[in-house]
Structure formats: C-alpha cells, structure tokens
Amino acid sequence: MSEWNEADHPRDPSGVSTGGQFVEKATGAARRAAGLQPEMPAEYKRNEKAVATVYEENVQRLMEDGHMTREEAEQTIKKAINCVRVGVTDQPLCINRQVGGAEAVLESERFKTQFETGESGGYYSPGDRAEVEKDLFGYPKTLPPSKRPVYGYVGDLQEIAYADNDMAQTAGYYGPVTFVLKDEVRVRTTTTFGDSLGREMLTPSLIDKVDIGVFGSDDLSMSNIASAALGRAPTDIHPYNYYEIQMHGGVTLADVDYVILRGGDNLGRNKKKFSSLIDKLDKKGVRWVYDYKLRSEEGD
C-alpha cells in the first residue's frame, strides 16, 4: 500500500476513502521539507535523576499514607506501571481536531502547536506550556515553535466509536475529527498518566518504555498509582482523563494513517459539516471512516 491512485481505487463503499495521490514512502522527504526530525530532537533531555527521586518519593508516600511495608509499596508501583504498559501497548496514537482545525492540518500538511496558531483546544498559555516543557523535556524556551511537542492521547478504537462513553466524550472535547497516527511515530512519543499540565515531578517516559515517571510525585500521584495497581485506566478514575501523549520532532500529514469522523451515524446533521473536509481528505489521499463503521457487532 505504497501509493493510492484515485482513478484505480475510488472511495470504498464501506466508508473508507482510498482516493488521492498520497505516497507513503515520501514520509522522510516530507518531514525534511518541513524542517522536522524523524527522531527525538537533539534538545530533548530526560531527567533520569528525577525518575529515581519520583520512585523513592512515591514509595515513601505509599508507606506513610497507605500504611504499606516497603515491599508492598514497591509491588503496588510495579503493578501500576504494568497497568500503564498494558494500556498503551498496541493502542493507536490519536489527535483530535475541530473540523476547521483538521482542514488547517491538511492545508499545512502538519500539526501546528499553540505557539504557532495562537489558540488551543484545551488550556491556552504559551508561557506556561514553555515552562512545563522545559521541566518535562529539557526544551529551552527559545526552541522553535515547529519543534515543540504535539499533544494527543492513546485511543481505543472501540471506545472512540461510541459517542456516549468516557473516552469518546473526552476526545470529543477537542473535536469530532480523530487523526490516527502510524506506529512509526511511537519511537518519538512520550506519555503520562493523565494531563501533564499542573503536575509536579512528572518525567514522561517513552511510550514503549513506561516507568514510574508517568505518574509524577504530587498529591495526585498516590491515588493514581493505587488505582492503576488495581488495573484502572485514567478514564476509569475520571471521565475526562486519559493517557496523554507528547509527540516530539513534529507531526506531519505523512505520519497520519487514517482519520475517523465522529457522529457519522447522524448523517442528516453531520453530512454537511463534514462534506468540505471529506473533499479535502480525498484530494490529499488521506483515508477516512465514519466512527459507526468501526463498531463491533458485540457493541451494536
């Protein structure tokens, strides 16, 4: 599936569009043209000493506040980390946008950060964000906006496909258009248990090398660790929580596997809303599908 040709492969009647002239092998060239790197930026520096501090502080919290022995505390942390590993392994990396924001991504062929757009789907404060990214990733405040992390979440396609559950509502806050990224992005993706803003001693880990750093060390950490140790995901703890991901070195259209349009089962209301976006997706050769097409037979 290295090239899609609209003449040879028209839109699939199941709802997935395979039209257009998008060539996947152009990924590297597209990234270089945008001045982006396929791996972690050179400026990225994880504070490994902080990880050891976070571990010890959480052990002490669990011993003192949770009335555990050290062995029990360490086993609890081990179970919590394993829960996160299970939760993020083999799950898609997703970014949500409003329709207008999605069209902007298609036009620029990359995801811009709030430092460039002057707006955010969540909390907008470039100054606070730059300070947080300095603490989390060692990025200098002078880092070019295009090199700043792009934020998203670890999705579950069956949960996203149903508009009335916690994951769908949480993701939907950022918009009804879900960009599902290719697995190749994982090598430059870090993650945290919940939102990274307003937390202390967070040291996000690579998504495929999860450790205690994803929980941080503050008042929320102990309850999150205790819950995760019982196998509870972020959305089980709070409906508007999730595994946040931070993708480094920029994210381009070449990193997108396909797009999910939420609310597709109410086409009378949404067909007009999505029509312009669908035309642009087809012209760019980006595959798309309505959310209801992803629903399993068991969930119908």
DRENVOKOL-311067 format. One record per residue: residue number from 1; residue in three letters; x, z, y of N, C-alpha, C, CB in turn. Coordinates in pm, whole numbers, plus 50000, padded with zeros to 5 digits. Glycine has a CB too. Example, Ala and Ser with C-alpha at 12.3 -4.5 7.8 and 13.67 -1.06 7.14 Angstrom:
<tikes>
1_ALA_51319_50780_49431_51230_50780_49550_51320_50780_49670_51131_50905_49553
2_SER_51285_50708_49775_51367_50714_49894_51290_50787_50003_51408_50572_49940
</tikes>
This chain:
<tikes>
1_MET_50085_50000_49882_50000_50000_50000_50089_50000_50125_49904_50123_50000
2_SER_50178_49903_50133_50272_49899_50245_50215_49824_50365_50401_49834_50201
3_GLU_50113_49739_50342_50057_49664_50454_49909_49637_50430_50133_49532_50475
4_TRP_49829_49653_50537_49687_49623_50530_49657_49503_50617_49602_49745_50573
5_ASN_49588_49407_50562_49552_49288_50638_49401_49279_50644_49613_49159_50574
6_GLU_49346_49277_50765_49202_49281_50782_49132_49164_50713_49167_49282_50928
7_ALA_49196_49048_50712_49133_48930_50651_49121_48947_50500_49214_48804_50683
8_ASP_49224_49008_50439_49224_49025_50294_49152_49151_50250_49364_49027_50242
9_HIS_49149_49254_50337_49093_49383_50299_48997_49433_50406_49205_49485_50275
10_PRO_48875_49384_50408_48777_49430_50508_48737_49574_50482_48653_49340_50508
11_ARG_48657_49627_50572_48615_49766_50559_48545_49790_50427_48524_49805_50674
12_ASP_48587_49895_50359_48529_49932_50231_48387_49985_50253_48618_50038_50158
13_PRO_48290_49941_50174_48152_49986_50192_48134_50136_50171_48062_49912_50099
14_SER_48229_50202_50106_48216_50346_50085_48238_50424_50213_48314_50392_49979
15_GLY_48287_50359_50316_48307_50427_50443_48452_50433_50486_48252_50564_50434
16_VAL_48545_50393_50400_48686_50396_50436_48728_50259_50486_48773_50439_50316
17_SER_48780_50253_50606_48823_50127_50663_48967_50100_50625_48808_50127_50814
18_THR_48993_49980_50574_49131_49942_50542_49170_49816_50618_49147_49919_50391
19_GLY_49098_49793_50728_49130_49675_50807_49250_49697_50896_49011_49635_50891
20_GLY_49297_49591_50960_49406_49606_51056_49539_49558_51005_49418_49747_51098
21_GLN_49642_49579_51085_49774_49527_51054_49879_49637_51060_49810_49415_51151
22_PHE_49844_49755_51010_49937_49867_51019_50035_49866_50902_49860_49999_51023
23_VAL_50162_49867_50931_50266_49862_50827_50332_49998_50816_50372_49752_50859
24_GLU_50314_50063_50702_50367_50198_50684_50519_50203_50692_50321_50254_50551
25_LYS_50587_50101_50647_50732_50105_50644_50793_50105_50785_50786_49988_50566
26_ALA_50709_50088_50886_50759_50090_51024_50771_50232_51078_50668_50008_51113
27_THR_50746_50331_50993_50746_50470_51038_50872_50505_51116_50731_50563_50920
28_GLY_50988_50481_51057_51113_50517_51122_51133_50447_51255_51229_50486_51032
29_ALA_51104_50317_51260_51120_50240_51382_51025_50289_51490_51096_50092_51354
30_ALA_50901_50321_51449_50804_50370_51546_50848_50503_51605_50666_50384_51480
31_ARG_50904_50588_51521_50949_50718_51569_51068_50703_51663_50986_50810_51451
32_ARG_51161_50615_51628_51278_50595_51714_51237_50535_51848_51381_50504_51644
33_ALA_51139_50443_51845_51093_50379_51968_51029_50481_52062_50994_50267_51936
34_ALA_50968_50584_52002_50904_50688_52083_51001_50798_52122_50786_50747_52007
35_GLY_51128_50784_52082_51228_50884_52114_51212_51012_52035_51224_50915_52260
36_LEU_51152_51003_51916_51125_51119_51833_51215_51120_51710_50979_51123_51792
37_GLN_51230_51237_51650_51318_51253_51536_51238_51274_51407_51414_51371_51558
38_PRO_51285_51219_51293_51213_51237_51168_51235_51375_51107_51254_51132_51070
39_GLU_51336_51446_51152_51364_51580_51101_51349_51682_51213_51506_51587_51038
40_MET_51385_51807_51183_51379_51911_51285_51470_51875_51403_51418_52048_51226
41_PRO_51425_51898_51526_51511_51873_51642_51634_51963_51636_51434_51896_51774
42_ALA_51741_51916_51695_51866_51993_51696_51846_52127_51767_51978_51914_51763
43_GLU_51752_52133_51860_51730_52255_51937_51658_52364_51856_51650_52223_52060
44_TYR_51601_52327_51743_51526_52425_51662_51622_52526_51601_51446_52354_51551
45_LYS_51593_52654_51623_51677_52761_51567_51586_52876_51525_51784_52810_51670
46_ARG_51582_52899_51395_51503_53012_51345_51588_53139_51348_51453_52984_51201
47_ASN_51526_53247_51391_51595_53375_51399_51588_53444_51263_51534_53466_51510
48_GLU_51686_53417_51178_51686_53472_51043_51701_53624_51044_51797_53409_50960
49_LYS_51773_53677_51142_51786_53823_51150_51650_53887_51175_51886_53862_51262
50_ALA_51568_53820_51254_51435_53874_51283_51349_53879_51158_51365_53789_51390
51_VAL_51370_53786_51064_51293_53786_50939_51319_53913_50861_51328_53662_50854
52_ALA_51446_53953_50854_51481_54077_50784_51419_54198_50853_51634_54093_50776
53_THR_51418_54194_50988_51357_54304_51064_51208_54311_51040_51386_54288_51213
54_VAL_51142_54195_51040_50998_54189_51016_50965_54245_50878_50947_54044_51029
55_TYR_51046_54210_50780_51023_54258_50644_51028_54411_50640_51127_54197_50546
56_GLU_51134_54466_50694_51152_54611_50689_51045_54684_50769_51291_54649_50741
57_GLU_51009_54631_50885_50906_54695_50965_50772_54697_50894_50892_54625_51099
58_ASN_50741_54589_50823_50614_54586_50750_50616_54677_50629_50582_54445_50707
59_VAL_50730_54688_50565_50742_54783_50454_50715_54924_50506_50883_54776_50389
60_GLN_50776_54960_50617_50758_55093_50674_50613_55116_50717_50852_55113_50793
61_ARG_50549_55015_50776_50409_55029_50817_50319_55056_50697_50362_54903_50890
62_LEU_50341_54980_50591_50260_54997_50471_50283_55133_50406_50290_54886_50370
63_MET_50406_55181_50412_50438_55313_50355_50373_55424_50436_50591_55334_50348
64_GLU_50382_55411_50569_50331_55518_50655_50180_55510_50674_50399_55512_50791
65_ASP_50131_55394_50715_49987_55382_50743_49905_55355_50618_49964_55271_50845
66_GLY_49967_55286_50522_49895_55256_50399_49918_55356_50288_49933_55121_50350
67_HIS_50001_55456_50316_50031_55562_50220_50078_55506_50085_49907_55650_50198
68_MET_50173_55412_50093_50228_55349_49974_50371_55397_49951_50224_55197_49987
69_THR_50414_55385_49827_50555_55402_49799_50626_55275_49844_50581_55432_49648
70_ARG_50758_55278_49852_50829_55157_49892_50805_55045_49791_50981_55185_49905
71_GLU_50805_55080_49664_50782_54978_49561_50644_54916_49577_50796_55039_49420
72_GLU_50542_54997_49606_50406_54944_49624_50399_54855_49748_50305_55060_49637
73_ALA_50468_54898_49855_50469_54818_49977_50534_54683_49955_50541_54892_50089
74_GLU_50646_54682_49884_50716_54557_49858_50635_54466_49766_50852_54584_49796
75_GLN_50564_54523_49670_50479_54443_49583_50361_54384_49660_50429_54527_49466
76_THR_50309_54461_49756_50199_54412_49839_50244_54293_49923_50145_54525_49930
77_ILE_50363_54304_49981_50417_54194_50061_50442_54072_49973_50548_54237_50131
78_LYS_50493_54094_49854_50519_53984_49761_50389_53910_49727_50586_54037_49632
79_LYS_50282_53985_49702_50153_53924_49670_50098_53848_49791_50052_54032_49625
80_ALA_50117_53905_49911_50067_53840_50032_50137_53708_50057_50084_53932_50153
81_ILE_50269_53708_50040_50345_53584_50059_50303_53480_49957_50497_53611_50047
82_ASN_50282_53524_49833_50240_53430_49729_50103_53371_49760_50237_53498_49593
83_CYS_50014_53451_49819_49882_53403_49858_49894_53290_49960_49797_53517_49915
84_VAL_49983_53308_50058_50003_53204_50158_50061_53079_50094_50094_53254_50271
85_ARG_50159_53098_50006_50221_52982_49939_50117_52901_49864_50330_53028_49843
86_VAL_50028_52970_49795_49922_52900_49722_49828_52831_49821_49842_53000_49632
87_GLY_49799_52897_49931_49705_52844_50028_49752_52720_50102_49673_52948_50126
88_VAL_49884_52705_50117_49935_52591_50194_49997_52482_50107_50037_52639_50293
89_THR_50020_52512_49981_50081_52413_49892_49981_52306_49852_50137_52482_49768
90_ASP_50023_52181_49861_49940_52067_49820_49809_52057_49899_49910_52076_49672
91_GLN_49805_52115_50016_49688_52102_50103_49725_52013_50222_49637_52242_50151
92_PRO_49630_51935_50273_49661_51842_50380_49690_51910_50514_49549_51746_50397
93_LEU_49779_51848_50590_49808_51892_50725_49714_51817_50819_49958_51867_50763
94_CYS_49644_51889_50905_49539_51828_50986_49553_51860_51134_49403_51873_50937
95_ILE_49509_51767_51215_49500_51786_51360_49362_51736_51402_49615_51710_51438
96_ASN_49290_51817_51479_49158_51776_51527_49161_51739_51673_49056_51886_51504
97_ARG_49081_51641_51710_49070_51599_51848_48923_51565_51880_49161_51477_51876
98_GLN_48888_51579_52007_48762_51525_52053_48772_51373_52048_48728_51576_52198
99_VAL_48661_51304_52057_48662_51157_52046_48754_51095_52151_48519_51101_52062
100_GLY_48744_51142_52274_48830_51089_52380_48976_51116_52353_48790_51147_52514
101_GLY_49005_51235_52302_49143_51269_52269_49197_51184_52156_49154_51415_52233
102_ALA_49110_51155_52058_49151_51070_51946_49183_50929_51994_49041_51066_51838
103_GLU_49101_50878_52087_49127_50744_52141_49258_50742_52219_49011_50699_52232
104_ALA_49290_50854_52285_49417_50862_52358_49535_50860_52262_49421_50990_52443
105_VAL_49519_50922_52146_49624_50919_52044_49647_50775_51997_49587_51009_51924
106_LEU_49539_50703_51975_49551_50565_51931_49618_50478_52037_49413_50508_51895
107_GLU_49585_50505_52162_49641_50425_52271_49792_50448_52286_49571_50457_52403
108_SER_49834_50574_52281_49977_50605_52298_50054_50599_52167_49993_50743_52361
109_GLU_49980_50597_52056_50036_50595_51921_50118_50719_51890_50121_50471_51903
110_ARG_50086_50828_51955_50148_50956_51922_50061_51069_51978_50293_50965_51979
111_PHE_50084_51189_51927_50011_51306_51974_50091_51371_52086_49987_51407_51858
112_LYS_50029_51381_52202_50096_51443_52316_50065_51593_52321_50053_51374_52447
113_THR_50160_51669_52375_50142_51813_52388_50075_51846_52521_50276_51886_52375
114_GLN_50033_51970_52536_49968_52011_52660_50063_52001_52779_49914_52152_52648
115_PHE_50193_51999_52753_50291_51983_52860_50281_51843_52921_50432_52008_52807
116_GLU_50228_51749_52843_50215_51610_52891_50075_51578_52939_50253_51514_52781
117_THR_49973_51632_52871_49836_51596_52901_49775_51679_53013_49751_51608_52779
118_GLY_49829_51799_53035_49771_51886_53136_49642_51951_53092_49748_51810_53261
119_GLU_49618_51953_52961_49498_52017_52908_49522_52057_52764_49376_51923_52919
120_SER_49430_52137_52711_49444_52183_52573_49306_52204_52514_49527_52313_52565
121_GLY_49293_52179_52383_49168_52206_52314_49146_52354_52296_49164_52137_52181
122_GLY_49253_52435_52311_49243_52579_52299_49283_52646_52429_49330_52628_52185
123_TYR_49387_52729_52424_49434_52802_52541_49537_52717_52615_49495_52939_52501
124_TYR_49508_52688_52742_49599_52605_52819_49685_52690_52911_49521_52501_52901
125_SER_49813_52693_52885_49909_52762_52971_50049_52718_52928_49893_52919_52961
126_PRO_50099_52610_52987_50232_52561_52950_50341_52668_52965_50267_52441_53035
127_GLY_50328_52752_53067_50427_52856_53086_50431_52954_52972_50401_52928_53214
128_ASP_50313_53003_52931_50305_53097_52817_50350_53029_52689_50163_53152_52801
129_ARG_50308_52904_52671_50343_52832_52550_50494_52811_52541_50272_52697_52545
130_ALA_50557_52776_52652_50702_52757_52651_50775_52885_52616_50749_52705_52787
131_GLU_50724_52998_52666_50784_53128_52637_50771_53160_52489_50719_53240_52723
132_VAL_50652_53134_52433_50628_53159_52290_50718_53072_52205_50480_53134_52255
133_GLU_50730_52943_52242_50812_52851_52162_50961_52885_52172_50789_52707_52207
134_LYS_51000_52948_52278_51138_52997_52290_51161_53110_52191_51169_53044_52436
135_ASP_51063_53201_52183_51075_53314_52091_51063_53271_51944_50968_53418_52123
136_LEU_50970_53179_51917_50943_53140_51778_51047_53044_51721_50807_53077_51769
137_PHE_51089_52949_51805_51171_52839_51754_51306_52823_51825_51095_52712_51765
138_GLY_51331_52904_51923_51456_52893_51997_51461_52775_52092_51569_52883_51902
139_TYR_51346_52714_52120_51346_52598_52210_51367_52641_52355_51213_52521_52196
140_PRO_51459_52577_52424_51480_52609_52566_51360_52563_52648_51610_52544_52620
141_LYS_51336_52628_52759_51223_52591_52843_51240_52451_52902_51206_52692_52955
142_THR_51364_52400_52898_51391_52266_52952_51370_52157_52847_51534_52260_53004
143_LEU_51323_52194_52728_51303_52095_52622_51204_51989_52670_51250_52162_52491
144_PRO_51236_51859_52652_51144_51753_52695_51006_51771_52631_51201_51614_52658
145_PRO_50900_51748_52705_50764_51766_52653_50738_51691_52522_50663_51721_52756
146_SER_50796_51572_52508_50772_51492_52387_50835_51554_52264_50825_51352_52406
147_LYS_50927_51648_52282_50992_51714_52169_50927_51847_52133_51140_51736_52199
148_ARG_50829_51887_52212_50761_52013_52185_50677_52003_52058_50673_52054_52305
149_PRO_50654_52115_51989_50574_52111_51866_50431_52064_51891_50572_52249_51801
150_VAL_50377_51999_51792_50235_51961_51792_50166_52057_51695_50214_51808_51750
151_TYR_50053_52111_51736_49987_52214_51657_49867_52161_51579_49942_52327_51748
152_GLY_49848_52217_51460_49736_52178_51376_49706_52290_51278_49766_52048_51301
153_TYR_49651_52254_51164_49613_52357_51066_49621_52297_50926_49471_52412_51095
154_VAL_49629_52387_50828_49625_52345_50688_49479_52333_50649_49702_52446_50594
155_GLY_49438_52215_50609_49298_52191_50580_49265_52199_50432_49258_52058_50632
156_ASP_49138_52203_50405_49083_52192_50271_48974_52087_50283_49029_52331_50214
157_LEU_48995_51971_50222_48904_51858_50246_48760_51888_50209_48951_51739_50170
158_GLN_48738_51968_50105_48600_52001_50068_48537_52093_50172_48596_52067_49930
159_GLU_48618_52183_50230_48563_52270_50333_48537_52193_50462_48659_52387_50360
160_ILE_48629_52103_50497_48611_52022_50617_48486_51935_50605_48734_51934_50642
161_ALA_48454_51893_50482_48343_51801_50460_48207_51864_50483_48350_51747_50320
162_TYR_48202_51997_50491_48074_52064_50513_48074_52130_50650_48046_52169_50402
163_ALA_47985_52087_50735_47987_52130_50876_47943_52274_50897_47900_52040_50957
164_ASP_47887_52339_50794_47830_52472_50816_47919_52584_50762_47695_52480_50752
165_ASN_48043_52553_50721_48128_52662_50674_48234_52698_50778_48195_52623_50542
166_ASP_48308_52804_50751_48401_52858_50849_48511_52760_50886_48463_52985_50797
167_MET_48570_52694_50785_48679_52602_50814_48632_52487_50901_48738_52548_50683
168_ALA_48517_52431_50868_48465_52319_50946_48433_52361_51089_48340_52262_50879
169_GLN_48377_52480_51105_48343_52526_51239_48469_52555_51320_48255_52651_51233
170_THR_48569_52615_51255_48695_52643_51323_48762_52513_51366_48789_52724_51233
171_ALA_48773_52418_51275_48834_52290_51307_48752_52215_51410_48851_52206_51181
172_GLY_48618_52226_51397_48530_52154_51487_48540_52199_51631_48390_52168_51442
173_TYR_48590_52320_51653_48608_52369_51789_48702_52276_51867_48664_52513_51789
174_TYR_48797_52216_51795_48895_52128_51858_48850_51982_51857_49028_52140_51788
175_GLY_48734_51955_51797_48682_51820_51798_48637_51772_51662_48783_51727_51853
176_PRO_48550_51669_51657_48494_51619_51531_48580_51514_51461_48360_51562_51557
177_VAL_48698_51486_51516_48785_51384_51457_48907_51453_51396_48829_51278_51563
178_THR_48921_51442_51264_49032_51506_51193_49135_51402_51150_48980_51582_51070
179_PHE_49255_51415_51201_49366_51331_51157_49435_51401_51040_49466_51304_51275
180_VAL_49436_51337_50925_49505_51391_50808_49642_51325_50800_49422_51367_50676
181_LEU_49746_51405_50798_49881_51352_50806_49943_51328_50669_49968_51447_50885
182_LYS_50045_51246_50668_50116_51214_50544_50203_51332_50502_50203_51088_50562
183_ASP_50229_51341_50373_50308_51451_50319_50450_51455_50376_50314_51442_50169
184_GLU_50500_51340_50420_50637_51335_50472_50656_51426_50593_50673_51193_50509
185_VAL_50547_51462_50660_50556_51546_50779_50590_51691_50741_50425_51542_50857
186_ARG_50568_51728_50616_50587_51867_50574_50730_51916_50594_50549_51881_50428
187_VAL_50828_51827_50583_50968_51871_50594_51003_51922_50733_51060_51756_50558
188_ARG_50921_51891_50832_50946_51941_50968_50825_52016_51021_50981_51825_51062
189_THR_50758_52085_50928_50641_52163_50963_50662_52310_50928_50517_52109_50891
190_THR_50631_52397_51025_50633_52541_51001_50490_52593_51004_50722_52615_51106
191_THR_50472_52717_50957_50336_52770_50950_50333_52919_50981_50276_52745_50813
192_THR_50215_52968_51021_50191_53109_51043_50055_53146_50987_50201_53145_51193
193_PHE_50038_53273_50954_49909_53323_50906_49824_53354_51028_49927_53451_50814
194_GLY_49746_53255_51072_49667_53271_51193_49736_53212_51314_49638_53415_51217
195_ASP_49674_53232_51429_49723_53176_51554_49857_53236_51593_49620_53198_51665
196_SER_49944_53154_51649_50078_53201_51686_50086_53261_51825_50175_53088_51677
197_LEU_49984_53241_51907_49986_53296_52042_49949_53444_52041_49890_53218_52133
198_GLY_50015_53520_52128_49980_53661_52144_50023_53751_52031_49836_53673_52162
199_ARG_50116_53705_51947_50164_53784_51835_50308_53828_51860_50154_53705_51703
200_GLU_50350_53933_51791_50484_53986_51807_50566_53966_51681_50479_54134_51844
201_MET_50691_53935_51701_50789_53922_51592_50750_53817_51489_50807_54056_51524
202_LEU_50672_53718_51529_50643_53607_51438_50769_53523_51421_50525_53520_51490
203_THR_50799_53483_51301_50909_53391_51276_50858_53287_51176_51037_53465_51222
204_PRO_50783_53186_51225_50722_53088_51136_50822_53031_51036_50661_52975_51217
205_SER_50777_53018_50913_50863_52963_50809_50828_52818_50783_50852_53045_50679
206_LEU_50922_52745_50723_50888_52611_50677_50772_52622_50581_51010_52541_50611
207_ILE_50680_52527_50588_50556_52539_50512_50579_52542_50362_50465_52425_50546
208_ASP_50687_52482_50316_50716_52484_50172_50818_52590_50135_50766_52348_50128
209_LYS_50848_52681_50230_50940_52792_50203_50887_52917_50272_51085_52759_50253
210_VAL_50765_52954_50239_50697_53065_50307_50765_53198_50278_50551_53071_50264
211_ASP_50779_53280_50385_50830_53416_50368_50754_53510_50461_50983_53421_50397
212_ILE_50799_53632_50473_50730_53736_50549_50714_53699_50696_50804_53868_50537
213_GLY_50797_53611_50747_50792_53575_50889_50659_53521_50934_50896_53474_50918
214_VAL_50578_53465_50843_50449_53406_50882_50350_53512_50927_50390_53327_50765
215_PHE_50375_53640_50890_50284_53748_50927_50323_53818_51057_50276_53849_50816
216_GLY_50451_53811_51094_50496_53883_51211_50498_54032_51186_50408_53851_51329
217_SER_50517_54108_51294_50520_54253_51283_50454_54313_51406_50666_54305_51268
218_ASP_50322_54334_51397_50246_54396_51505_50125_54465_51444_50204_54291_51613
219_ASP_50031_54507_51527_49916_54582_51477_49831_54501_51381_49831_54628_51593
220_LEU_49833_54369_51394_49751_54283_51309_49818_54253_51175_49720_54154_51381
221_SER_49949_54266_51172_50025_54225_51053_49985_54300_50927_50172_54244_51078
222_MET_49974_54433_50937_49948_54511_50817_49814_54475_50754_49951_54659_50849
223_SER_49709_54459_50838_49578_54425_50784_49580_54284_50723_49470_54434_50893
224_ASN_49654_54191_50787_49664_54056_50732_49737_54056_50599_49735_53964_50830
225_ILE_49844_54132_50592_49922_54141_50467_49836_54203_50356_50051_54224_50488
226_ALA_49767_54312_50389_49683_54378_50289_49573_54285_50240_49621_54506_50347
227_SER_49514_54208_50332_49408_54114_50293_49462_54000_50210_49338_54059_50417
228_ALA_49577_53944_50252_49637_53834_50178_49680_53879_50039_49758_53777_50254
229_ALA_49723_54004_50028_49764_54056_49897_49647_54058_49799_49822_54198_49912
230_LEU_49526_54061_49853_49405_54057_49770_49356_53914_49749_49294_54141_49835
231_GLY_49436_53817_49799_49401_53676_49779_49311_53619_49885_49337_53659_49648
232_ARG_49302_53684_50000_49212_53639_50105_49286_53548_50202_49150_53758_50179
233_ALA_49228_53431_50229_49284_53336_50326_49244_53379_50466_49235_53191_50296
234_PRO_49308_53322_50570_49273_53359_50707_49124_53347_50739_49350_53275_50804
235_THR_49059_53239_50691_48916_53221_50721_48829_53324_50649_48872_53080_50681
236_ASP_48883_53389_50545_48809_53495_50478_48810_53623_50560_48868_53522_50339
237_ILE_48911_53636_50646_48926_53756_50728_48847_53743_50858_49073_53781_50759
238_HIS_48854_53625_50917_48782_53598_51042_48741_53451_51041_48870_53632_51169
239_PRO_48616_53420_51075_48567_53282_51066_48644_53181_51151_48424_53278_51104
240_TYR_48710_53229_51258_48783_53136_51342_48934_53155_51327_48742_53155_51489
241_ASN_48975_53183_51204_49117_53197_51174_49156_53086_51077_49148_53337_51113
242_TYR_49286_53064_51060_49332_52952_50978_49484_52964_50959_49295_52815_51043
243_TYR_49537_52883_50869_49682_52869_50859_49724_52770_50968_49727_52820_50714
244_GLU_49784_52821_51073_49829_52732_51180_49958_52663_51136_49851_52811_51312
245_ILE_49973_52538_51177_50098_52467_51151_50156_52416_51282_50075_52349_51053
246_GLN_50287_52410_51287_50359_52359_51403_50449_52247_51354_50441_52474_51475
247_MET_50423_52126_51401_50499_52009_51356_50603_51974_51461_50406_51888_51329
248_HIS_50727_51967_51419_50839_51955_51511_50892_51811_51518_50952_52050_51471
249_GLY_50950_51777_51633_51006_51644_51650_50904_51539_51684_51076_51604_51527
250_GLY_50780_51582_51712_50675_51488_51750_50598_51434_51631_50735_51374_51826
251_VAL_50476_51390_51656_50390_51330_51553_50338_51198_51609_50271_51427_51512
252_THR_50362_51090_51537_50317_50958_51581_50203_50907_51493_50434_50859_51580
253_LEU_50145_50798_51533_50038_50736_51456_50089_50695_51317_49981_50614_51530
254_ALA_50218_50667_51308_50276_50631_51179_50275_50747_51081_50419_50582_51198
255_ASP_50256_50870_51132_50251_50988_51046_50110_51015_50993_50301_51109_51121
256_VAL_50011_50939_51039_49872_50961_51002_49839_50888_50872_49777_50916_51114
257_ASP_49781_50960_50777_49738_50899_50651_49600_50835_50670_49736_51004_50536
258_TYR_49505_50915_50717_49372_50862_50747_49299_50960_50838_49291_50839_50616
259_VAL_49178_50922_50880_49101_51001_50976_48963_51033_50917_49086_50925_51111
260_ILE_48919_51156_50939_48785_51198_50896_48697_51213_51020_48790_51332_50815
261_LEU_48580_51151_51017_48484_51163_51126_48375_51260_51083_48424_51023_51165
262_ARG_48367_51375_51150_48274_51480_51110_48136_51456_51169_48326_51616_51154
263_GLY_48035_51490_51088_47897_51470_51130_47847_51332_51098_47884_51495_51278
264_GLY_47915_51264_51008_47879_51126_50977_47748_51109_50905_47984_51067_50895
265_ASP_47693_51220_50848_47567_51208_50778_47449_51203_50876_47549_51324_50681
266_ASN_47474_51234_51002_47369_51222_51104_47402_51100_51190_47357_51353_51191
267_LEU_47398_50984_51128_47446_50863_51195_47358_50822_51312_47454_50750_51096
268_GLY_47231_50859_51307_47145_50824_51419_47196_50884_51549_47003_50870_51393
269_ARG_47252_51006_51538_47303_51074_51656_47448_51037_51685_47291_51224_51640
270_ASN_47527_51020_51579_47672_51008_51596_47727_50866_51590_47738_51087_51493
271_LYS_47647_50771_51543_47698_50635_51528_47749_50581_51661_47590_50544_51472
272_LYS_47671_50602_51767_47713_50552_51897_47837_50625_51946_47599_50567_51999
273_LYS_47844_50757_51920_47958_50837_51964_48087_50788_51901_47935_50984_51931
274_PHE_48080_50748_51775_48200_50709_51702_48229_50559_51710_48188_50750_51559
275_SER_48134_50478_51756_48149_50333_51744_48274_50279_51813_48027_50265_51802
276_SER_48301_50324_51934_48420_50278_52006_48547_50321_51936_48419_50329_52149
277_LEU_48547_50445_51888_48665_50497_51818_48689_50420_51689_48647_50647_51787
278_ILE_48582_50390_51616_48596_50316_51491_48656_50178_51516_48460_50302_51421
279_ASP_48612_50113_51621_48668_49982_51655_48819_49993_51679_48598_49923_51780
280_LYS_48858_50098_51750_49000_50116_51781_49080_50155_51658_49017_50221_51890
281_LEU_49020_50235_51569_49087_50269_51444_49111_50143_51361_49004_50371_51364
282_ASP_49011_50058_51356_49024_49933_51279_49131_49842_51337_48890_49860_51276
283_LYS_49136_49835_51469_49237_49749_51532_49379_49800_51505_49212_49741_51682
284_LYS_49392_49931_51495_49523_49990_51465_49552_49995_51315_49532_50130_51524
285_GLY_49450_49963_51236_49469_49964_51092_49474_50103_51033_49594_49892_51057
286_VAL_49410_50198_51099_49409_50336_51051_49283_50357_50966_49414_50436_51169
287_ARG_49302_50402_50845_49189_50426_50756_49104_50542_50807_49238_50455_50614
288_TRP_48972_50532_50785_48883_50640_50827_48770_50655_50728_48827_50614_50968
289_VAL_48708_50774_50730_48598_50802_50639_48507_50906_50705_48651_50854_50500
290_TYR_48375_50895_50682_48282_50997_50728_48296_51120_50638_48135_50945_50729
291_ASP_48281_51237_50697_48302_51360_50621_48213_51370_50497_48278_51479_50709
292_TYR_48088_51327_50508_47996_51344_50395_48039_51263_50272_47855_51304_50436
293_LYS_48123_51160_50293_48171_51081_50181_48272_51159_50097_48235_50951_50231
294_LEU_48325_51269_50152_48425_51349_50081_48363_51460_49998_48522_51407_50180
295_ARG_48236_51481_50014_48173_51595_49947_48166_51574_49796_48033_51617_50003
296_SER_48202_51680_49725_48200_51672_49579_48056_51678_49531_48284_51786_49515
297_GLU_48034_51626_49411_47899_51628_49354_47851_51772_49335_47895_51552_49219
298_GLU_47946_51862_49306_47909_52002_49283_47854_52064_49411_48030_52081_49233
299_GLY_47903_52013_49528_47861_52074_49655_47734_52014_49712_47970_52063_49756
300_ASP_47685_51904_49653_47565_51838_49707_47438_51917_49673_47554_51694_49652
</tikes>
